[in-house]
């Protein structure tokens, strides 16, 4: 029986577990911060649609749906940026331990 193939994420975790753990923590923090707001927008969209197809909406309801979708997209972008910043802050070396640029080698 062949071994199941590892996913890209599983391979990354094996190759660099520290970075993977930092990424998982950053994503969890971003979800904790933005999920309630995103869930509220999704609930508003579901209430507006009430079982209808978006193409069935007209006038003010259609405009309202477009506004809700735009709000959701904006939150998703904010969440992505927040997660990237959280990951960078976790991986950034502490003050005083910054990497030093190597000196160029002089050939004599």
Secondary structure, DSSP 8 states (H G I E B T S, - for coil): -------HHHHHHHH-HHHHHHHHHHHHHHHHHHHHHHHHHHHHHHHHHTT--GGG--THHHHHHHHHHHHHHHHHHHHHHHHHHHHHHHHS--TT------------
